[in-house]
Amino acid sequence: MDTKFRTHIADIMSLLADITAKEASVLNEIIEFTQDSEAISKKINSLETDADMIVHSAGLELRESGIILDDKSHDYYMLIYGFEECTDVIEDLAIAYNSYNVTSLREDYIPMLVAIEQASKTVVTLAAELRNPNKFGPIQLSIIELNHSRHEGVKMFSEAMRNLFTYEKDPIEIIRWKEIYSLTRDIFITYEDLADACEEFILKYSR
């Protein structure tokens, strides 16, 4: 794979990372505008549509050029899907806000949203650093940070679920928030999955 196409793939990963960060920022609007879950869901759906188009266009372009025939090019291409998956899980949560008619937030949920937005910024940094996979140090720092974010996110999830089943008496609220908490946790896990895929890639190809 020549430098031109490697740069092109890096550009695509950065575009998808930027969309992830934008989605996370819109997601946090639910903190201040809790009654606007439908509008928030629509905004994120529009961003996710952009991400889908970027991936589909990239796949068509790369297949037509024959660039994904060799192993390294294919592995680069699979990283694109890792970044795109980050946009997918945020959309899933936004859809759930609307589907489950979330009109107020539990106190222990807000820190989870703030942590997601912060982690999404690390995803942007990681995408930028992957432009030079031979510089292992900066990439590894972002990977460690995303792994730490996942640890903290799952910890917050576990505490929130315990509180939910300990103190909440309304079965509808339990159903609603069990799903919201779970989908929120999935975002942290997806970020970590991306970090792990990037680590595997650089260990395989860095010199």
SENU-137746 format. One record per residue: z, x, y of N, C-alpha, C in turn; residue number from 0. Coordinates in steps of 0.1 Angstrom, whole numbers, plus 5000, padded with zeros to 4 digits. Example, Ala and Ser with C-alpha at 12.3 -4.5 7.8 and 13.67 -1.06 7.14 Angstrom:
residues 2
((5078; 5132; 4943); (5078; 5123; 4955); (5078; 5132; 4967); 0),
((5071; 5128; 4978); (5071; 5137; 4989); (5079; 5129; 5000); 1),
//
This chain:
residues 207
((5000; 5008; 4988); (5000; 5000; 5000); (5000; 5009; 5012); 0),
((4990; 5007; 5021); (4989; 5016; 5033); (4999; 5011; 5044); 1),
((5000; 5020; 5054); (5010; 5017; 5065); (5007; 5004; 5072); 2),
((4994; 5001; 5074); (4991; 4989; 5081); (4996; 4976; 5074); 3),
((4995; 4975; 5061); (5000; 4963; 5054); (5015; 4964; 5053); 4),
((5021; 4976; 5051); (5035; 4977; 5051); (5041; 4972; 5064); 5),
((5035; 4976; 5075); (5040; 4971; 5088); (5038; 4956; 5090); 6),
((5027; 4951; 5084); (5024; 4936; 5085); (5035; 4929; 5078); 7),
((5039; 4933; 5066); (5049; 4927; 5058); (5063; 4927; 5065); 8),
((5065; 4939; 5071); (5078; 4940; 5079); (5078; 4931; 5091); 9),
((5066; 4929; 5097); (5066; 4919; 5108); (5069; 4905; 5103); 10),
((5064; 4901; 5091); (5067; 4888; 5085); (5081; 4886; 5082); 11),
((5088; 4897; 5076); (5102; 4896; 5074); (5110; 4894; 5086); 12),
((5106; 4901; 5097); (5113; 4900; 5110); (5111; 4886; 5115); 13),
((5099; 4880; 5114); (5097; 4866; 5119); (5106; 4856; 5112); 14),
((5107; 4858; 5099); (5115; 4849; 5091); (5130; 4851; 5094); 15),
((5134; 4863; 5096); (5148; 4866; 5100); (5151; 4859; 5113); 16),
((5142; 4860; 5122); (5144; 4854; 5136); (5145; 4839; 5134); 17),
((5137; 4833; 5126); (5139; 4818; 5123); (5152; 4815; 5117); 18),
((5157; 4823; 5108); (5170; 4821; 5102); (5181; 4821; 5113); 19),
((5180; 4831; 5122); (5190; 4831; 5133); (5189; 4819; 5142); 20),
((5176; 4815; 5145); (5175; 4803; 5154); (5180; 4791; 5147); 21),
((5178; 4789; 5134); (5183; 4778; 5127); (5198; 4778; 5127); 22),
((5204; 4790; 5125); (5219; 4791; 5125); (5225; 4787; 5139); 23),
((5217; 4791; 5149); (5222; 4787; 5163); (5221; 4772; 5165); 24),
((5210; 4766; 5161); (5209; 4752; 5162); (5220; 4745; 5154); 25),
((5222; 4750; 5142); (5233; 4744; 5133); (5246; 4744; 5140); 26),
((5249; 4754; 5148); (5262; 4755; 5155); (5263; 4744; 5166); 27),
((5252; 4738; 5170); (5252; 4728; 5180); (5260; 4716; 5175); 28),
((5262; 4715; 5162); (5270; 4704; 5156); (5284; 4705; 5161); 29),
((5289; 4717; 5165); (5303; 4718; 5169); (5305; 4710; 5182); 30),
((5296; 4712; 5191); (5297; 4705; 5204); (5291; 4691; 5205); 31),
((5280; 4689; 5197); (5273; 4677; 5197); (5273; 4670; 5183); 32),
((5285; 4667; 5179); (5287; 4662; 5165); (5280; 4649; 5163); 33),
((5277; 4641; 5173); (5271; 4628; 5171); (5256; 4630; 5170); 34),
((5251; 4642; 5172); (5236; 4644; 5172); (5231; 4651; 5160); 35),
((5237; 4647; 5148); (5233; 4654; 5136); (5218; 4651; 5132); 36),
((5213; 4640; 5136); (5199; 4637; 5133); (5190; 4646; 5141); 37),
((5193; 4647; 5154); (5184; 4656; 5162); (5185; 4670; 5158); 38),
((5197; 4675; 5154); (5199; 4689; 5149); (5191; 4691; 5136); 39),
((5191; 4681; 5128); (5183; 4682; 5115); (5168; 4683; 5118); 40),
((5164; 4675; 5128); (5149; 4676; 5131); (5145; 4689; 5137); 41),
((5154; 4695; 5145); (5151; 4708; 5151); (5150; 4719; 5140); 42),
((5159; 4718; 5131); (5159; 4728; 5120); (5147; 4726; 5111); 43),
((5144; 4713; 5108); (5132; 4710; 5100); (5119; 4716; 5106); 44),
((5118; 4715; 5119); (5107; 4721; 5126); (5106; 4736; 5124); 45),
((5117; 4742; 5125); (5118; 4757; 5123); (5115; 4761; 5109); 46),
((5120; 4753; 5100); (5117; 4755; 5086); (5102; 4753; 5082); 47),
((5096; 4744; 5089); (5081; 4742; 5087); (5074; 4755; 5092); 48),
((5078; 4760; 5103); (5072; 4773; 5108); (5074; 4784; 5098); 49),
((5086; 4785; 5092); (5088; 4795; 5081); (5079; 4793; 5069); 50),
((5078; 4781; 5065); (5069; 4778; 5054); (5055; 4782; 5056); 51),
((5050; 4779; 5068); (5036; 4783; 5072); (5034; 4798; 5072); 52),
((5044; 4805; 5077); (5043; 4820; 5078); (5042; 4825; 5064); 53),
((5050; 4820; 5054); (5050; 4825; 5041); (5037; 4822; 5034); 54),
((5032; 4809; 5035); (5020; 4805; 5028); (5008; 4813; 5034); 55),
((5008; 4815; 5047); (4997; 4822; 5053); (4997; 4837; 5049); 56),
((5009; 4842; 5048); (5010; 4856; 5044); (5005; 4858; 5029); 57),
((5009; 4848; 5021); (5005; 4849; 5007); (4990; 4848; 5005); 58),
((4984; 4839; 5012); (4970; 4838; 5012); (4963; 4851; 5017); 59),
((4967; 4856; 5028); (4961; 4868; 5034); (4963; 4880; 5024); 60),
((4975; 4881; 5019); (4977; 4893; 5010); (4970; 4892; 4997); 61),
((4969; 4880; 4992); (4961; 4878; 4979); (4946; 4881; 4981); 62),
((4941; 4876; 4992); (4927; 4878; 4995); (4924; 4893; 4997); 63),
((4933; 4900; 5003); (4931; 4915; 5005); (4934; 4923; 4992); 64),
((4940; 4917; 4982); (4943; 4924; 4970); (4955; 4933; 4971); 65),
((4963; 4931; 4982); (4973; 4941; 4985); (4985; 4939; 4976); 66),
((4987; 4928; 4969); (4999; 4926; 4961); (4996; 4929; 4946); 67),
((4986; 4937; 4944); (4983; 4941; 4930); (4992; 4952; 4925); 68),
((4996; 4961; 4934); (5004; 4972; 4929); (5019; 4968; 4930); 69),
((5028; 4975; 4922); (5042; 4971; 4920); (5049; 4971; 4934); 70),
((5048; 4981; 4941); (5055; 4982; 4954); (5051; 4971; 4964); 71),
((5039; 4969; 4965); (5034; 4958; 4974); (5040; 4944; 4969); 72),
((5040; 4942; 4956); (5045; 4930; 4951); (5060; 4929; 4954); 73),
((5067; 4940; 4952); (5082; 4939; 4955); (5084; 4937; 4970); 74),
((5076; 4943; 4978); (5077; 4939; 4993); (5075; 4925; 4995); 75),
((5065; 4919; 4988); (5061; 4905; 4990); (5073; 4896; 4986); 76),
((5080; 4900; 4975); (5091; 4892; 4970); (5102; 4892; 4980); 77),
((5104; 4903; 4988); (5114; 4903; 4998); (5112; 4892; 5008); 78),
((5099; 4889; 5011); (5095; 4879; 5020); (5102; 4865; 5016); 79),
((5101; 4863; 5003); (5107; 4850; 4998); (5122; 4850; 4999); 80),
((5128; 4862; 4998); (5142; 4863; 5000); (5146; 4859; 5014); 81),
((5138; 4863; 5024); (5141; 4860; 5038); (5138; 4845; 5040); 82),
((5128; 4840; 5034); (5124; 4826; 5036); (5135; 4816; 5029); 83),
((5141; 4821; 5018); (5151; 4813; 5012); (5163; 4811; 5021); 84),
((5166; 4821; 5030); (5177; 4819; 5040); (5174; 4808; 5049); 85),
((5162; 4805; 5053); (5158; 4794; 5061); (5160; 4781; 5054); 86),
((5156; 4781; 5041); (5157; 4769; 5033); (5171; 4763; 5032); 87),
((5181; 4772; 5029); (5194; 4767; 5027); (5201; 4762; 5039); 88),
((5197; 4767; 5051); (5202; 4762; 5063); (5196; 4748; 5066); 89),
((5184; 4746; 5062); (5178; 4733; 5064); (5185; 4723; 5054); 90),
((5188; 4727; 5042); (5195; 4718; 5033); (5208; 4713; 5039); 91),
((5215; 4722; 5045); (5228; 4718; 5051); (5225; 4708; 5063); 92),
((5216; 4711; 5071); (5213; 4703; 5083); (5209; 4689; 5078); 93),
((5201; 4688; 5067); (5197; 4675; 5062); (5210; 4667; 5057); 94),
((5219; 4675; 5051); (5231; 4668; 5046); (5240; 4663; 5057); 95),
((5240; 4670; 5069); (5247; 4664; 5080); (5243; 4650; 5083); 96),
((5229; 4648; 5083); (5224; 4635; 5086); (5226; 4625; 5074); 97),
((5223; 4630; 5062); (5224; 4621; 5051); (5238; 4616; 5048); 98),
((5248; 4625; 5051); (5262; 4621; 5048); (5269; 4616; 5061); 99),
((5261; 4614; 5071); (5265; 4608; 5084); (5278; 4615; 5089); 100),
((5276; 4628; 5091); (5287; 4636; 5097); (5289; 4633; 5112); 101),
((5300; 4627; 5115); (5302; 4623; 5129); (5314; 4630; 5135); 102),
((5321; 4638; 5127); (5333; 4646; 5132); (5334; 4657; 5122); 103),
((5340; 4668; 5127); (5341; 4680; 5119); (5356; 4683; 5116); 104),
((5358; 4687; 5104); (5372; 4691; 5100); (5375; 4705; 5107); 105),
((5388; 4707; 5110); (5392; 4718; 5118); (5388; 4731; 5110); 106),
((5390; 4731; 5097); (5387; 4744; 5090); (5372; 4747; 5088); 107),
((5364; 4738; 5092); (5349; 4739; 5090); (5343; 4748; 5101); 108),
((5348; 4747; 5113); (5342; 4753; 5125); (5341; 4768; 5123); 109),
((5351; 4775; 5118); (5350; 4790; 5115); (5339; 4793; 5106); 110),
((5336; 4785; 5096); (5325; 4787; 5087); (5312; 4787; 5094); 111),
((5310; 4778; 5103); (5297; 4777; 5111); (5296; 4790; 5119); 112),
((5306; 4794; 5126); (5306; 4806; 5134); (5302; 4818; 5126); 113),
((5308; 4819; 5114); (5305; 4830; 5105); (5291; 4830; 5101); 114),
((5285; 4819; 5098); (5271; 4818; 5094); (5262; 4823; 5105); 115),
((5265; 4819; 5118); (5256; 4824; 5129); (5258; 4839; 5130); 116),
((5270; 4844; 5129); (5271; 4859; 5130); (5264; 4866; 5119); 117),
((5265; 4861; 5107); (5258; 4867; 5095); (5243; 4867; 5097); 118),
((5238; 4856; 5103); (5224; 4855; 5105); (5218; 4866; 5114); 119),
((5227; 4871; 5124); (5223; 4882; 5132); (5222; 4895; 5124); 120),
((5230; 4896; 5114); (5229; 4907; 5105); (5216; 4907; 5097); 121),
((5212; 4895; 5093); (5199; 4893; 5086); (5188; 4898; 5095); 122),
((5188; 4895; 5108); (5178; 4900; 5117); (5178; 4915; 5118); 123),
((5190; 4921; 5119); (5191; 4936; 5119); (5186; 4942; 5106); 124),
((5189; 4936; 5095); (5184; 4941; 5082); (5169; 4941; 5081); 125),
((5163; 4930; 5086); (5148; 4930; 5086); (5142; 4941; 5094); 126),
((5148; 4944; 5106); (5143; 4954; 5114); (5145; 4968; 5108); 127),
((5156; 4970; 5101); (5158; 4983; 5095); (5149; 4985; 5083); 128),
((5145; 4975; 5076); (5136; 4976; 5065); (5122; 4981; 5068); 129),
((5119; 4983; 5081); (5107; 4989; 5085); (5106; 5003; 5081); 130),
((5117; 5009; 5079); (5118; 5023; 5074); (5128; 5024; 5062); 131),
((5123; 5020; 5050); (5132; 5019; 5039); (5138; 5033; 5034); 132),
((5132; 5044; 5040); (5138; 5057; 5036); (5150; 5060; 5044); 133),
((5153; 5053; 5054); (5166; 5055; 5062); (5176; 5046; 5055); 134),
((5183; 5051; 5045); (5191; 5043; 5037); (5204; 5039; 5044); 135),
((5210; 5047; 5052); (5223; 5045; 5059); (5224; 5032; 5067); 136),
((5215; 5030; 5077); (5216; 5018; 5085); (5214; 5005; 5076); 137),
((5204; 5006; 5067); (5202; 4994; 5058); (5214; 4991; 5050); 138),
((5221; 5002; 5045); (5232; 5000; 5036); (5244; 4993; 5044); 139),
((5245; 4997; 5057); (5256; 4991; 5065); (5254; 4976; 5067); 140),
((5241; 4971; 5069); (5238; 4957; 5070); (5241; 4950; 5057); 141),
((5237; 4957; 5046); (5239; 4951; 5032); (5254; 4949; 5030); 142),
((5262; 4959; 5034); (5277; 4958; 5032); (5282; 4947; 5041); 143),
((5277; 4946; 5053); (5282; 4935; 5062); (5279; 4921; 5056); 144),
((5267; 4920; 5051); (5263; 4906; 5045); (5272; 4903; 5032); 145),
((5275; 4914; 5024); (5283; 4912; 5013); (5297; 4908; 5017); 146),
((5302; 4914; 5028); (5315; 4911; 5033); (5315; 4896; 5039); 147),
((5304; 4892; 5045); (5303; 4879; 5050); (5304; 4869; 5039); 148),
((5298; 4872; 5028); (5298; 4863; 5017); (5312; 4862; 5011); 149),
((5319; 4873; 5011); (5333; 4873; 5006); (5342; 4864; 5015); 150),
((5340; 4866; 5028); (5348; 4858; 5037); (5344; 4843; 5037); 151),
((5331; 4840; 5036); (5326; 4827; 5035); (5331; 4819; 5023); 152),
((5331; 4826; 5011); (5336; 4820; 4999); (5351; 4817; 5000); 153),
((5358; 4827; 5006); (5373; 4825; 5008); (5376; 4813; 5017); 154),
((5368; 4812; 5028); (5370; 4800; 5036); (5367; 4787; 5029); 155),
((5356; 4787; 5021); (5352; 4776; 5013); (5364; 4772; 5003); 156),
((5369; 4781; 4996); (5380; 4778; 4987); (5392; 4772; 4993); 157),
((5396; 4778; 5005); (5407; 4772; 5012); (5404; 4758; 5017); 158),
((5392; 4756; 5022); (5388; 4743; 5027); (5388; 4733; 5016); 159),
((5383; 4736; 5005); (5383; 4727; 4993); (5397; 4724; 4989); 160),
((5405; 4734; 4988); (5419; 4731; 4984); (5426; 4721; 4994); 161),
((5424; 4723; 5007); (5429; 4714; 5017); (5424; 4700; 5016); 162),
((5411; 4700; 5013); (5404; 4687; 5012); (5410; 4679; 5000); 163),
((5412; 4685; 4989); (5417; 4677; 4977); (5432; 4676; 4977); 164),
((5439; 4683; 4986); (5453; 4682; 4987); (5457; 4671; 4997); 165),
((5451; 4671; 5009); (5455; 4663; 5020); (5447; 4650; 5023); 166),
((5434; 4651; 5019); (5425; 4640; 5022); (5427; 4628; 5012); 167),
((5429; 4616; 5017); (5431; 4605; 5008); (5419; 4596; 5007); 168),
((5410; 4597; 5017); (5398; 4588; 5017); (5388; 4594; 5008); 169),
((5384; 4586; 4997); (5374; 4592; 4987); (5361; 4594; 4993); 170),
((5357; 4587; 5003); (5344; 4589; 5009); (5344; 4602; 5017); 171),
((5355; 4605; 5024); (5356; 4618; 5030); (5355; 4629; 5021); 172),
((5362; 4628; 5009); (5362; 4638; 4999); (5348; 4641; 4994); 173),
((5340; 4630; 4991); (5327; 4632; 4986); (5318; 4638; 4997); 174),
((5319; 4634; 5010); (5311; 4639; 5021); (5314; 4654; 5022); 175),
((5327; 4658; 5024); (5330; 4671; 5027); (5329; 4681; 5015); 176),
((5330; 4676; 5003); (5328; 4685; 4992); (5314; 4690; 4992); 177),
((5304; 4681; 4995); (5290; 4684; 4996); (5287; 4694; 5008); 178),
((5293; 4690; 5019); (5291; 4699; 5031); (5296; 4713; 5029); 179),
((5308; 4714; 5024); (5314; 4727; 5022); (5306; 4735; 5012); 180),
((5301; 4728; 5001); (5294; 4735; 4991); (5280; 4741; 4996); 181),
((5273; 4732; 5004); (5261; 4737; 5010); (5263; 4748; 5020); 182),
((5274; 4748; 5027); (5277; 4758; 5036); (5280; 4771; 5029); 183),
((5288; 4771; 5018); (5290; 4782; 5010); (5277; 4788; 5005); 184),
((5268; 4780; 5001); (5255; 4784; 4995); (5247; 4793; 5005); 185),
((5249; 4791; 5018); (5242; 4799; 5028); (5248; 4814; 5027); 186),
((5261; 4815; 5027); (5266; 4828; 5025); (5262; 4835; 5013); 187),
((5261; 4828; 5002); (5256; 4834; 4989); (5242; 4838; 4990); 188),
((5234; 4830; 4997); (5219; 4833; 4998); (5217; 4846; 5006); 189),
((5225; 4847; 5017); (5225; 4859; 5025); (5228; 4871; 5016); 190),
((5238; 4870; 5008); (5242; 4881; 4999); (5231; 4884; 4989); 191),
((5225; 4874; 4984); (5214; 4876; 4974); (5203; 4884; 4981); 192),
((5200; 4880; 4993); (5190; 4888; 5001); (5194; 4903; 5002); 193),
((5206; 4905; 5006); (5211; 4918; 5007); (5210; 4926; 4994); 194),
((5214; 4920; 4983); (5213; 4926; 4970); (5198; 4930; 4967); 195),
((5189; 4921; 4970); (5175; 4923; 4967); (5170; 4935; 4976); 196),
((5174; 4936; 4988); (5170; 4947; 4997); (5176; 4960; 4992); 197),
((5188; 4959; 4987); (5194; 4972; 4982); (5187; 4977; 4969); 198),
((5184; 4967; 4961); (5176; 4971; 4949); (5163; 4977; 4953); 199),
((5156; 4972; 4963); (5143; 4977; 4967); (5144; 4991; 4972); 200),
((5154; 4993; 4981); (5155; 5007; 4987); (5159; 5017; 4977); 201),
((5168; 5013; 4968); (5172; 5023; 4957); (5160; 5026; 4948); 202),
((5151; 5017; 4947); (5139; 5019; 4939); (5128; 5028; 4946); 203),
((5127; 5026; 4959); (5116; 5032; 4966); (5119; 5043; 4976); 204),
((5132; 5043; 4981); (5135; 5053; 4991); (5135; 5067; 4985); 205),
((5132; 5077; 4993); (5131; 5091; 4989); (5140; 5100; 4997); 206),
//
